[in-house]
Amino acid sequence: MGNALNFSKLKYVVAVDRVGSISAAAKSMHVTQSAVTKAVADVEADLGFALFDRRARGVVATVAGRDFVDRAARILSDMDQLVDDARTGRDSRDRVLRIGISPPSLEGLMNRAIRDLVLSHAEVRVQLRGVPFEGGMQLLRQGDLDTLIASEGPGAAHAGFVSESLPPLHAHLFARKGHPLSGRKLTAADVAGYPIITPDLSGPHVTPIRRILSFLDGDPTRGLHVLENFPMASGIIERSDAVGTVTEAYVKSQAFRSRFEVLEFDMGEPLPMALIYRSEAQPSRAMGWLRASLKRHPPTGPS
């Protein structure tokens, strides 16, 4: 069968069979009669047999033509269904956005951006989940996440992924107002004398926290509270001599400044943040909306 046979010509053939006339088919397809006549002739030339018997009042499918036209009609119907399914899938991708946050303790930093996204686009549905970095990358590979916002930074993205830089993450130690450590420059040994609360052992605070814990005897992690829930942690810190870790997003808020103070302790360089997604995936409209919300309300900005 030659290259002349294509779906457009099949559509003309099926239309001719459906209405029983080349002129009526041309009218229904909004094309010239000569275009339909040529399409039918080209298909018959490729097949090597006639599809229709030409009669005074129209055309009727031949025996061989009947089988061919019926199969062609099924193929075209399948193609239409395929296009509809693809469009439905695209619409679903445009509406649903599955976002991973790594480490999970940073999930609260997305509050303003997600609120902005949902309120600006009523049709979008956000599914937000905290994940370890490697677990999040695996979910991206499997197609179970659309994007991962990670503290590991652009250099951590693997082959096959796009990594877009976000503003870096600044971390601080904080304590209640009037804490014994307030108002002076601190060393790791100074801080090691007090209970420490951190949201996890893999986030942006891990290196300086481990430096502090190295001054403790035995298993250093036994002197550490790991509490992911920030309201819970801050409630303990406000009523005790415990110190905690906090990102600059919280530090800049009036509510934080009225209750706590930042301690003068070096938490190291700001940690790069990145928006990561699969390079072969065509970004959906919802991804574009997320980018816009992150630009207006970066996760490292004030809460």
C-alpha positions as CSV (number, residue, x, y, z in Angstrom):
1,M,0.0,0.0,0.0
2,G,1.5,3.4,-1.0
3,N,2.1,6.5,0.9
4,A,-1.0,8.2,-0.6
5,L,-3.2,6.5,2.0
6,N,-3.7,8.7,5.1
7,F,-6.3,9.4,7.7
8,S,-7.7,12.4,5.9
9,K,-8.5,10.3,2.8
10,L,-10.0,7.6,5.0
11,K,-12.3,10.2,6.5
12,Y,-13.5,11.2,3.1
13,V,-14.1,7.5,2.2
14,V,-16.1,6.9,5.3
15,A,-18.1,10.1,4.8
16,V,-19.0,9.0,1.2
17,D,-20.2,5.6,2.5
18,R,-22.2,7.2,5.3
19,V,-24.1,9.7,3.1
20,G,-24.1,7.6,-0.1
21,S,-22.9,10.4,-2.3
22,I,-19.6,12.1,-3.1
23,S,-21.2,15.5,-3.5
24,A,-23.1,15.2,-0.2
25,A,-19.9,14.0,1.5
26,A,-18.0,17.0,0.2
27,K,-20.7,19.3,1.6
28,S,-20.7,17.6,5.0
29,M,-16.9,17.9,5.2
30,H,-16.8,21.5,3.9
31,V,-14.4,20.6,1.0
32,T,-14.7,20.6,-2.7
33,Q,-16.3,17.7,-4.5
34,S,-13.1,17.2,-6.6
35,A,-11.1,16.8,-3.3
36,V,-13.4,13.9,-2.2
37,T,-13.4,12.4,-5.7
38,K,-9.6,12.4,-5.8
39,A,-9.3,11.0,-2.2
40,V,-11.6,8.0,-3.1
41,A,-9.7,7.4,-6.3
42,D,-6.3,7.5,-4.5
43,V,-7.4,5.0,-1.9
44,E,-8.8,2.7,-4.6
45,A,-5.6,3.0,-6.6
46,D,-3.6,2.0,-3.5
47,L,-5.9,-0.9,-2.7
48,G,-6.1,-2.2,-6.2
49,F,-9.9,-2.6,-6.1
50,A,-13.0,-0.4,-6.2
51,L,-14.6,0.7,-3.0
52,F,-17.9,1.9,-4.5
53,D,-20.2,1.1,-7.4
54,R,-21.1,4.4,-9.0
55,R,-24.8,4.7,-9.7
56,A,-27.1,7.4,-11.0
57,R,-28.2,8.6,-7.6
58,G,-25.0,8.1,-5.6
59,V,-22.6,5.3,-4.7
60,V,-22.9,1.9,-2.9
61,A,-19.9,0.1,-1.3
62,T,-18.7,-3.0,-3.2
63,V,-18.3,-6.3,-1.2
64,A,-14.6,-5.7,-0.8
65,G,-15.2,-2.0,-0.2
66,R,-17.7,-2.8,2.6
67,D,-15.1,-4.7,4.7
68,F,-12.5,-2.0,4.1
69,V,-14.8,0.9,4.9
70,D,-16.1,-0.7,8.1
71,R,-12.6,-1.3,9.3
72,A,-11.6,2.2,8.4
73,A,-14.6,3.6,10.3
74,R,-13.5,1.6,13.4
75,I,-9.9,2.9,13.1
76,L,-11.1,6.5,12.8
77,S,-13.4,6.0,15.8
78,D,-10.4,4.6,17.8
79,M,-8.3,7.6,16.8
80,D,-11.0,10.0,17.9
81,Q,-11.2,8.2,21.2
82,L,-7.5,8.3,21.6
83,V,-7.5,12.1,21.0
84,D,-10.3,12.5,23.5
85,D,-8.5,10.4,26.1
86,A,-5.3,12.4,25.6
87,R,-7.2,15.7,25.9
88,T,-8.9,14.4,29.1
89,G,-5.5,13.4,30.5
90,R,-4.1,16.8,29.6
91,D,-7.0,18.6,31.3
92,S,-6.5,16.4,34.4
93,R,-2.8,17.3,34.4
94,D,-3.7,21.0,34.0
95,R,-6.0,20.8,37.1
96,V,-4.1,18.5,39.4
97,L,-0.6,19.4,40.7
98,R,1.2,16.8,42.9
99,I,4.0,18.6,44.8
100,G,6.7,17.0,46.9
101,I,8.6,19.0,49.6
102,S,12.0,17.8,50.8
103,P,12.6,17.6,53.7
104,P,9.1,17.3,55.0
105,S,9.8,19.9,57.7
106,L,9.9,22.6,55.1
107,E,6.3,22.0,54.1
108,G,5.1,25.0,56.1
109,L,7.2,27.3,54.0
110,M,4.8,26.7,51.1
111,N,1.8,28.1,52.9
112,R,1.7,31.5,51.2
113,A,2.5,30.2,47.7
114,I,0.0,27.4,47.8
115,R,-2.7,29.7,49.2
116,D,-2.0,32.1,46.4
117,L,-2.1,29.3,43.8
118,V,-5.4,27.9,45.0
119,L,-7.2,31.2,45.5
120,S,-6.0,32.5,42.1
121,H,-7.0,29.4,40.2
122,A,-10.2,27.8,41.5
123,E,-9.9,24.9,39.0
124,V,-6.5,23.7,40.3
125,R,-6.3,20.8,42.8
126,V,-3.1,20.7,44.8
127,Q,-1.7,17.5,46.4
128,L,1.1,18.4,48.7
129,R,3.3,15.9,50.5
130,G,6.6,15.9,52.5
131,V,9.1,13.4,51.3
132,P,12.8,12.5,51.7
133,F,14.9,13.7,48.8
134,E,15.7,10.4,47.2
135,G,12.2,9.2,47.8
136,G,10.9,12.3,46.1
137,M,13.1,11.8,43.1
138,Q,11.9,8.2,42.8
139,L,8.3,9.4,42.9
140,L,9.2,11.9,40.1
141,R,10.7,9.1,38.0
142,Q,7.5,7.0,38.4
143,G,5.3,9.9,37.5
144,D,3.7,10.0,41.0
145,L,4.8,13.5,41.6
146,D,4.8,16.5,39.1
147,T,7.5,18.4,40.9
148,L,9.8,18.3,43.9
149,I,10.7,21.4,45.9
150,A,14.0,20.4,47.6
151,S,16.6,21.9,49.8
152,E,19.3,19.9,48.2
153,G,19.6,22.6,45.5
154,P,20.1,22.6,41.7
155,G,23.3,20.5,41.8
156,A,21.4,17.6,43.3
157,A,19.1,17.1,40.3
158,H,19.8,13.9,38.4
159,A,20.1,13.3,34.7
160,G,16.7,13.5,33.0
161,F,15.4,16.3,35.3
162,V,15.2,20.0,35.1
163,S,16.2,22.0,38.2
164,E,15.1,25.6,38.5
165,S,16.7,27.6,41.3
166,L,14.6,29.2,44.0
167,P,15.8,31.7,46.6
168,P,18.2,30.1,49.1
169,L,17.1,29.0,52.6
170,H,18.6,30.8,55.6
171,A,18.4,28.9,59.0
172,H,18.8,30.3,62.5
173,L,18.8,29.1,66.1
174,F,16.2,30.8,68.3
175,A,15.1,30.8,71.9
176,R,12.5,32.5,74.2
177,K,13.1,36.1,75.0
178,G,15.4,36.5,77.9
179,H,17.1,33.2,77.3
180,P,20.6,32.8,79.0
181,L,22.2,32.6,75.6
182,S,20.7,35.8,74.4
183,G,22.7,38.8,73.4
184,R,26.1,37.3,72.7
185,K,28.0,35.5,70.0
186,L,27.8,31.7,70.6
187,T,29.9,28.7,70.0
188,A,28.8,25.1,69.5
189,A,30.0,24.3,73.0
190,D,27.7,27.1,74.4
191,V,24.6,25.8,72.7
192,A,25.4,22.1,73.6
193,G,24.5,22.8,77.2
194,Y,20.8,23.3,76.4
195,P,18.1,21.0,75.0
196,I,17.9,21.4,71.2
197,I,14.7,20.9,69.1
198,T,15.0,20.3,65.4
199,P,12.4,19.3,62.8
200,D,14.5,16.5,61.3
201,L,18.0,15.1,60.9
202,S,18.3,15.6,57.2
203,G,17.2,19.1,56.6
204,P,19.0,22.4,56.2
205,H,20.0,22.5,59.8
206,V,21.7,19.2,60.0
207,T,25.4,20.2,59.7
208,P,25.5,22.9,62.4
209,I,23.3,20.8,64.7
210,R,25.7,17.9,64.4
211,R,28.6,20.3,65.2
212,I,26.8,21.2,68.4
213,L,26.0,17.6,69.3
214,S,29.6,16.6,68.9
215,F,30.2,18.2,72.3
216,L,27.9,15.7,74.0
217,D,29.0,12.4,75.5
218,G,27.7,9.1,74.3
219,D,25.1,9.0,71.5
220,P,24.7,12.7,70.7
221,T,21.2,12.3,69.1
222,R,19.9,11.2,72.6
223,G,20.2,14.9,73.6
224,L,18.0,16.0,70.7
225,H,14.3,16.5,70.3
226,V,13.1,15.8,66.8
227,L,9.7,17.5,66.4
228,E,8.5,18.3,62.9
229,N,5.5,20.3,64.1
230,F,6.7,23.9,64.5
231,P,3.8,25.1,66.7
232,M,4.5,22.2,69.1
233,A,8.3,23.0,69.1
234,S,7.8,26.7,69.5
235,G,5.4,26.2,72.4
236,I,8.0,24.2,74.3
237,I,10.8,26.7,73.5
238,E,8.6,29.6,74.7
239,R,8.2,28.0,78.1
240,S,11.7,26.5,78.6
241,D,15.4,26.9,78.0
242,A,15.3,24.7,74.9
243,V,16.6,26.2,71.7
244,G,15.3,25.4,68.2
245,T,16.0,25.8,64.5
246,V,13.9,28.1,62.4
247,T,14.0,29.4,58.8
248,E,14.1,33.1,58.0
249,A,10.6,32.9,56.6
250,Y,9.3,32.6,60.2
251,V,11.9,35.0,61.7
252,K,10.6,37.9,59.7
253,S,7.1,37.6,61.0
254,Q,5.7,39.9,63.7
255,A,4.2,37.0,65.6
256,F,7.7,35.4,65.9
257,R,9.5,38.5,66.9
258,S,6.9,39.2,69.7
259,R,7.7,35.8,71.3
260,F,11.2,34.8,70.4
261,E,14.7,36.1,69.5
262,V,17.3,34.8,67.1
263,L,20.5,33.6,68.8
264,E,23.9,34.7,67.4
265,F,25.1,31.4,66.2
266,D,26.7,30.6,62.8
267,M,24.3,28.2,61.0
268,G,26.5,28.1,57.9
269,E,25.9,29.2,54.3
270,P,22.3,29.6,53.0
271,L,21.1,26.4,51.5
272,P,20.1,26.4,47.8
273,M,16.5,25.5,47.0
274,A,15.2,24.2,43.7
275,L,12.0,23.3,41.8
276,I,12.7,19.9,40.1
277,Y,10.7,18.1,37.5
278,R,11.2,15.5,34.7
279,S,12.8,17.0,31.6
280,E,10.7,14.9,29.2
281,A,7.4,16.0,30.8
282,Q,5.6,18.9,29.1
283,P,5.0,21.4,32.0
284,S,1.2,21.7,32.6
285,R,-0.6,25.0,33.0
286,A,-0.8,24.2,36.7
287,M,3.0,24.1,36.8
288,G,3.1,27.6,35.3
289,W,0.7,28.8,37.9
290,L,2.8,27.3,40.6
291,R,5.9,29.1,39.3
292,A,4.0,32.4,39.3
293,S,2.9,31.9,42.9
294,L,6.4,31.0,44.0
295,K,7.7,34.1,42.3
296,R,5.2,36.2,44.2
297,H,5.6,34.3,47.4
298,P,9.0,32.6,47.6
299,P,9.1,29.8,50.3
300,T,12.0,31.6,51.9
301,G,10.2,34.9,52.3
302,P,8.3,36.2,55.3
303,S,5.3,34.2,56.4
